[in-house]
Amino acid sequence: MLEVLCGMIASGKSTYALKRADEGALVICHDDLTEMLHARYRYEPALRSCYRAMMVQLAYNAIVAGRDVIIDRTHLTKESRVIWVDTARGAGVAIHAVCFQFEPSWVHAERRFKADSRGRSLDEWLKVAEHHAQQWHDEGPVAYNEGFDRIRYELNPPISTKEEFEL
């Protein structure tokens, strides 16, 4: 099976991926791949097709080896998800989307900054979170007509006020 994780930064995707890795699944994390290639956390838009080709090849090889594969990335656009639907179909395995709870952008930004700032400021993470929120708003939720065999929702405890999550 191939599982595509869908959610904002700091929404629980990597925590979920770690749990699945402990169960024997192989995790392909876009952030870890770019960190490996650049010796630090960095994304270069000009290398987008390179990153994607590497991830697809890794996923295919893992599936052929008989392993479940978890794709740890935001996947907030249909374009980013269709690649994995096509990969799963080509490899003859089920494709599942695991969607994570959306909260206000500042919640995701503060969570990311506090857990691992990766050398970025809170303002930078807020811009990333706002960009991701806009992508999700523009695209809409994950849907079965995209080709998924199953869509599941992982809910984190909601944070209702900013005072509940102070740095």
Backbone bond lengths (Angstrom), bond angles and torsions (degrees), N, CA, C in turn:
res aa  C-N    CA-C-N  psi(-1)  N-CA   C-N-CA  omega(-1)  CA-C   N-CA-C  phi
1 M - - - 1.447 - - 1.526 108.70 -
2 L 1.317 114.76 150.24 1.456 121.52 175.45 1.523 107.14 -119.10
3 E 1.338 116.57 124.91 1.464 121.56 178.60 1.519 109.46 -111.24
4 V 1.314 115.83 128.07 1.451 123.26 178.25 1.524 107.48 -104.68
5 L 1.318 116.57 118.49 1.459 120.61 179.44 1.521 108.58 -86.35
6 C 1.330 116.90 134.25 1.464 122.72 -175.27 1.526 109.45 -129.76
7 G 1.326 116.26 116.66 1.460 118.78 178.02 1.515 111.69 172.38
8 M 1.298 114.05 168.33 1.461 122.20 -179.69 1.531 110.89 -66.37
9 I 1.340 115.76 168.63 1.459 120.00 171.53 1.521 107.81 -57.58
10 A 1.315 116.02 146.05 1.477 122.63 175.58 1.526 112.96 53.56
11 S 1.333 115.25 43.43 1.466 118.99 177.51 1.527 112.13 -107.80
12 G 1.331 117.19 -1.29 1.456 120.91 178.53 1.522 114.18 111.56
13 K 1.321 118.17 3.31 1.466 120.83 -177.66 1.525 112.37 -60.79
14 S 1.313 117.50 -49.89 1.469 120.28 -177.19 1.520 111.92 -68.79
15 T 1.318 117.63 -32.62 1.465 121.09 175.38 1.527 109.75 -64.24
16 Y 1.321 116.24 -43.74 1.457 121.31 176.20 1.532 110.12 -61.88
17 A 1.342 116.79 -44.98 1.462 121.54 -179.46 1.526 110.81 -59.83
18 L 1.315 117.08 -40.89 1.464 121.08 178.52 1.529 110.94 -62.05
19 K 1.319 116.39 -42.09 1.466 120.53 177.24 1.527 110.60 -61.11
20 R 1.322 116.46 -43.92 1.466 120.49 179.48 1.531 111.38 -67.63
21 A 1.340 116.96 -34.13 1.466 120.31 176.44 1.523 109.89 -63.82
22 D 1.327 116.38 -39.61 1.466 120.33 177.58 1.527 111.51 -62.88
23 E 1.334 116.56 -23.83 1.464 122.00 178.12 1.530 112.03 -89.01
24 G 1.338 116.94 -0.88 1.459 120.54 176.46 1.521 116.17 109.24
25 A 1.320 117.98 -5.47 1.471 119.79 178.05 1.528 109.45 -73.78
26 L 1.316 115.71 153.85 1.456 121.01 173.54 1.521 108.44 -96.88
27 V 1.316 116.64 135.22 1.462 122.50 -176.57 1.521 109.08 -108.00
28 I 1.304 115.44 128.49 1.457 121.77 173.77 1.519 106.02 -112.51
29 C 1.327 114.78 110.04 1.461 121.59 -174.85 1.529 109.06 -109.64
30 H 1.304 115.71 120.39 1.469 120.79 -179.69 1.528 110.98 -57.65
31 D 1.322 118.15 -43.73 1.465 120.90 -179.66 1.523 111.25 -61.29
32 D 1.335 116.55 -43.06 1.466 119.99 -179.90 1.526 111.37 -67.13
33 L 1.317 116.65 -36.74 1.461 120.03 178.41 1.528 111.05 -63.58
34 T 1.326 117.12 -46.87 1.471 119.05 -179.65 1.528 110.48 -67.10
35 E 1.331 116.89 -34.52 1.465 119.50 176.68 1.527 110.56 -65.36
36 M 1.315 117.02 -40.07 1.457 120.77 178.35 1.537 110.54 -62.92
37 L 1.313 116.57 -43.41 1.458 120.35 -176.45 1.530 113.54 -71.29
38 H 1.335 116.86 -31.37 1.466 120.58 -175.06 1.531 113.45 -109.63
39 A 1.323 116.89 1.55 1.467 122.70 -178.48 1.523 112.50 61.72
40 R 1.306 115.35 19.84 1.473 123.28 174.17 1.518 106.93 -170.77
41 Y 1.326 116.25 165.27 1.457 119.41 177.38 1.527 108.59 -71.69
42 R 1.336 115.13 113.79 1.466 119.66 178.83 1.522 108.04 -161.48
43 Y 1.307 115.91 139.58 1.451 122.05 176.39 1.518 108.00 -118.24
44 E 1.321 116.44 128.29 1.460 121.61 177.42 1.526 108.50 -113.93
45 P 1.329 117.85 111.35 1.468 120.35 -178.22 1.530 113.87 -52.86
46 A 1.310 118.57 -33.56 1.466 121.32 -179.57 1.529 112.05 -64.10
47 L 1.329 117.27 -20.37 1.471 121.54 -179.08 1.535 112.45 -100.30
48 R 1.313 117.03 11.16 1.467 121.49 -176.64 1.531 111.90 -51.94
49 S 1.333 117.52 -47.30 1.470 119.55 -178.04 1.527 111.17 -67.15
50 C 1.315 117.63 -31.32 1.469 121.58 176.53 1.530 110.06 -66.39
51 Y 1.334 116.70 -48.83 1.466 120.43 178.77 1.528 110.29 -57.37
52 R 1.330 115.64 -46.94 1.458 120.95 -176.83 1.530 110.95 -62.51
53 A 1.335 116.85 -46.17 1.471 120.00 -179.08 1.528 111.15 -61.29
54 M 1.313 116.79 -40.02 1.465 120.15 178.92 1.524 110.77 -64.60
55 M 1.327 116.83 -44.08 1.458 120.47 -178.64 1.531 110.90 -64.39
56 V 1.331 117.10 -43.99 1.465 120.51 179.86 1.531 110.46 -62.96
57 Q 1.317 117.09 -43.53 1.473 119.90 -179.99 1.530 110.78 -64.43
58 L 1.324 116.86 -42.69 1.467 120.11 177.44 1.531 110.69 -60.35
59 A 1.325 116.22 -45.09 1.464 120.28 -179.88 1.521 110.76 -61.81
60 Y 1.299 116.87 -47.01 1.463 120.64 -179.50 1.531 110.84 -60.23
61 N 1.313 116.90 -46.11 1.467 120.20 179.48 1.525 111.39 -61.10
62 A 1.320 117.48 -40.66 1.466 120.89 179.52 1.529 111.32 -66.57
63 I 1.329 116.47 -39.78 1.466 120.54 178.22 1.528 110.08 -63.79
64 V 1.322 116.57 -45.19 1.471 121.05 178.48 1.528 110.22 -59.96
65 A 1.323 116.91 -32.79 1.469 121.61 178.00 1.528 112.04 -77.43
66 G 1.329 116.56 -0.55 1.461 120.23 176.05 1.510 115.18 87.40
67 R 1.306 118.28 17.75 1.460 120.98 -177.49 1.517 111.17 -103.43
68 D 1.338 116.11 147.33 1.459 121.09 166.74 1.518 107.35 -68.95
69 V 1.326 116.34 146.62 1.460 121.47 -178.22 1.518 109.10 -125.86
70 I 1.333 114.76 133.89 1.465 122.41 176.91 1.520 107.15 -112.91
71 I 1.332 117.17 127.20 1.457 121.59 177.51 1.523 107.32 -103.71
72 D 1.327 115.47 109.91 1.463 122.88 -175.04 1.529 109.16 -98.31
73 R 1.308 114.78 98.27 1.464 124.07 178.17 1.519 107.02 -161.65
74 T 1.304 118.73 167.36 1.466 119.85 -175.33 1.522 113.39 -66.34
75 H 1.330 118.98 -41.30 1.468 123.55 -179.93 1.525 112.56 49.00
76 L 1.306 116.40 51.98 1.461 121.52 -178.17 1.520 113.08 -90.36
77 T 1.331 117.21 -3.55 1.463 120.86 178.03 1.520 110.00 -120.90
78 K 1.315 115.25 151.66 1.468 120.12 177.20 1.525 110.56 -61.22
79 E 1.330 116.49 -37.62 1.470 121.05 179.16 1.528 111.12 -57.49
80 S 1.323 117.33 -40.15 1.467 119.69 -178.67 1.530 112.21 -74.24
81 R 1.327 116.56 -22.78 1.464 120.27 -179.12 1.528 112.94 -88.52
82 V 1.334 117.60 -34.57 1.466 120.70 -175.60 1.524 111.61 -61.00
83 I 1.307 117.29 -31.05 1.467 121.21 177.86 1.524 110.18 -57.05
84 W 1.333 115.72 -42.01 1.463 120.14 -176.52 1.516 111.98 -77.84
85 V 1.324 117.20 -32.38 1.464 119.96 173.90 1.532 108.49 -62.42
86 D 1.320 116.51 -46.33 1.469 120.87 179.00 1.533 111.47 -62.93
87 T 1.322 117.29 -41.15 1.470 121.21 179.36 1.523 110.46 -63.02
88 A 1.326 116.80 -46.05 1.469 120.44 -179.86 1.529 110.78 -63.59
89 R 1.323 116.62 -44.57 1.468 119.97 179.72 1.536 110.35 -62.02
90 G 1.331 116.54 -43.02 1.459 120.79 179.50 1.518 112.66 -63.44
91 A 1.334 116.39 -30.64 1.465 121.17 -179.47 1.528 112.22 -93.20
92 G 1.340 116.69 -6.02 1.459 120.39 177.37 1.513 115.07 74.28
93 V 1.348 117.38 32.34 1.464 120.55 178.54 1.528 110.10 -121.44
94 A 1.314 115.14 162.04 1.460 121.15 177.21 1.522 110.20 -68.46
95 I 1.323 115.41 149.78 1.465 121.93 178.03 1.524 108.35 -122.60
96 H 1.324 115.24 122.81 1.464 121.49 179.51 1.521 109.59 -119.08
97 A 1.321 115.97 144.00 1.466 121.66 170.66 1.524 106.72 -105.50
98 V 1.318 115.86 133.31 1.461 121.31 174.72 1.520 105.37 -117.02
99 C 1.329 115.41 113.46 1.465 121.62 -173.84 1.519 110.34 -103.97
100 F 1.323 114.92 140.75 1.452 121.44 -175.87 1.522 110.17 -112.47
101 Q 1.306 114.30 151.84 1.462 122.77 -174.96 1.533 112.37 -59.85
102 F 1.329 114.31 135.67 1.459 121.15 174.55 1.512 108.78 -95.44
103 E 1.302 114.43 133.66 1.456 121.69 175.75 1.517 106.88 -126.85
104 P 1.313 119.08 176.50 1.463 119.27 178.37 1.530 111.26 -56.40
105 S 1.324 116.07 148.12 1.469 121.49 -176.85 1.513 112.83 -52.83
106 W 1.350 117.08 -40.15 1.471 119.53 -177.46 1.521 110.93 -63.35
107 V 1.344 118.27 -30.68 1.466 121.14 179.32 1.533 109.33 -65.79
108 H 1.321 116.13 -48.12 1.468 120.22 179.82 1.530 110.97 -63.80
109 A 1.333 116.33 -42.03 1.476 120.34 -179.39 1.528 110.93 -63.48
110 E 1.317 117.43 -46.78 1.467 120.55 -179.26 1.524 111.34 -65.49
111 R 1.334 116.51 -39.53 1.459 119.62 177.54 1.526 110.89 -60.67
112 R 1.345 117.16 -46.38 1.458 121.47 -179.75 1.521 110.46 -63.67
113 F 1.322 116.81 -45.46 1.458 121.30 -178.33 1.521 110.79 -62.07
114 K 1.309 116.72 -43.86 1.460 120.96 -177.41 1.534 111.78 -70.80
115 A 1.325 117.25 -38.61 1.468 120.79 -176.77 1.528 112.03 -75.74
116 D 1.315 116.79 -41.96 1.464 121.54 -177.51 1.524 107.64 -169.45
117 S 1.310 116.91 97.65 1.469 120.61 -174.62 1.522 112.44 -71.22
118 R 1.327 117.48 -19.49 1.467 122.16 -179.37 1.534 111.72 53.37
119 G 1.312 114.98 32.24 1.459 120.09 177.51 1.518 114.65 79.22
120 R 1.311 117.11 8.45 1.464 121.21 179.73 1.524 110.12 -104.42
121 S 1.306 115.39 153.42 1.463 120.85 177.49 1.530 109.91 -80.93
122 L 1.316 115.00 164.82 1.460 120.01 175.81 1.526 110.30 -60.37
123 D 1.330 118.06 -39.40 1.468 121.16 178.33 1.529 111.30 -61.25
124 E 1.333 116.73 -39.92 1.463 119.55 178.24 1.534 110.82 -63.92
125 W 1.342 116.51 -42.59 1.461 119.67 178.76 1.523 110.94 -66.85
126 L 1.319 117.42 -33.62 1.460 119.69 177.23 1.535 109.94 -64.48
127 K 1.314 117.66 -40.67 1.474 120.52 177.06 1.522 110.87 -62.85
128 V 1.333 116.79 -41.12 1.467 120.61 177.45 1.530 109.75 -62.10
129 A 1.323 116.61 -46.97 1.468 120.75 -178.86 1.524 110.79 -63.11
130 E 1.311 117.51 -40.15 1.473 120.33 179.23 1.526 110.98 -66.85
131 H 1.332 116.54 -38.16 1.471 120.79 175.98 1.532 109.82 -62.39
132 H 1.318 116.77 -45.10 1.459 120.72 179.38 1.523 111.30 -64.42
133 A 1.321 116.73 -41.75 1.461 119.80 178.38 1.528 110.70 -61.28
134 Q 1.322 117.05 -38.56 1.466 120.87 178.35 1.530 110.82 -66.48
135 Q 1.338 116.54 -40.58 1.464 119.90 176.65 1.532 110.25 -58.06
136 W 1.314 115.57 -48.07 1.464 120.76 -178.60 1.524 110.24 -62.47
137 H 1.321 116.50 -42.74 1.468 120.79 179.22 1.529 110.41 -62.08
138 D 1.320 117.43 -43.48 1.466 122.28 -178.40 1.520 112.13 -68.02
139 E 1.323 117.39 -36.93 1.465 122.08 -174.03 1.523 113.57 -89.87
140 G 1.307 117.03 -31.45 1.453 119.62 -174.82 1.512 111.46 84.95
141 P 1.333 116.99 174.87 1.463 120.37 -175.44 1.532 112.43 -72.08
142 V 1.314 114.73 163.77 1.458 122.22 174.60 1.533 107.54 -61.63
143 A 1.350 115.70 140.32 1.464 119.08 -176.40 1.534 110.25 -134.52
144 Y 1.318 115.16 153.38 1.460 120.29 178.90 1.530 112.18 -62.98
145 N 1.331 117.75 -29.34 1.464 119.05 -178.96 1.529 112.61 -69.19
146 E 1.334 117.55 -3.69 1.468 121.37 172.44 1.529 111.02 -80.24
147 G 1.333 116.73 -13.06 1.465 120.36 177.32 1.511 115.16 113.18
148 F 1.332 117.96 4.65 1.464 120.41 -179.29 1.515 110.95 -73.50
149 D 1.341 115.68 141.93 1.459 121.53 174.61 1.528 110.77 -80.02
150 R 1.313 115.32 -28.62 1.475 119.91 -178.59 1.524 108.41 -151.74
151 I 1.321 115.97 142.50 1.464 122.55 173.30 1.517 106.67 -125.88
152 R 1.322 115.35 123.76 1.463 120.94 -177.94 1.514 109.10 -124.79
153 Y 1.326 116.54 148.73 1.466 121.93 -179.35 1.518 110.33 -114.51
154 E 1.322 115.28 127.56 1.458 122.82 173.72 1.514 106.38 -102.19
155 L 1.305 117.36 119.49 1.464 120.55 -178.82 1.512 110.28 -106.28
156 N 1.317 115.15 129.29 1.462 122.05 174.59 1.520 107.39 -95.24
157 P 1.329 118.43 158.03 1.457 118.62 175.67 1.531 109.23 -60.28
158 P 1.326 118.11 126.47 1.463 119.70 -179.17 1.523 112.25 -69.48
159 I 1.289 115.20 151.03 1.463 122.15 174.36 1.517 105.90 -107.48
160 S 1.303 117.19 116.02 1.460 118.81 -170.00 1.525 113.60 -91.27
161 T 1.325 118.40 -24.93 1.460 118.71 179.71 1.522 109.87 -136.19
162 K 1.295 115.67 154.77 1.454 120.30 180.00 1.528 110.99 -62.98
163 E 1.306 117.52 -31.92 1.469 120.94 -178.79 1.525 111.82 -64.78
164 E 1.336 117.45 -24.58 1.456 120.12 179.44 1.525 111.92 -73.76
165 F 1.336 116.47 -14.70 1.451 119.14 -176.60 1.527 109.10 -133.27
166 E 1.282 115.85 73.24 1.464 120.64 179.03 1.507 109.44 -96.53
167 L 1.312 116.24 143.85 1.467 121.13 176.96 1.504 111.42 -72.52
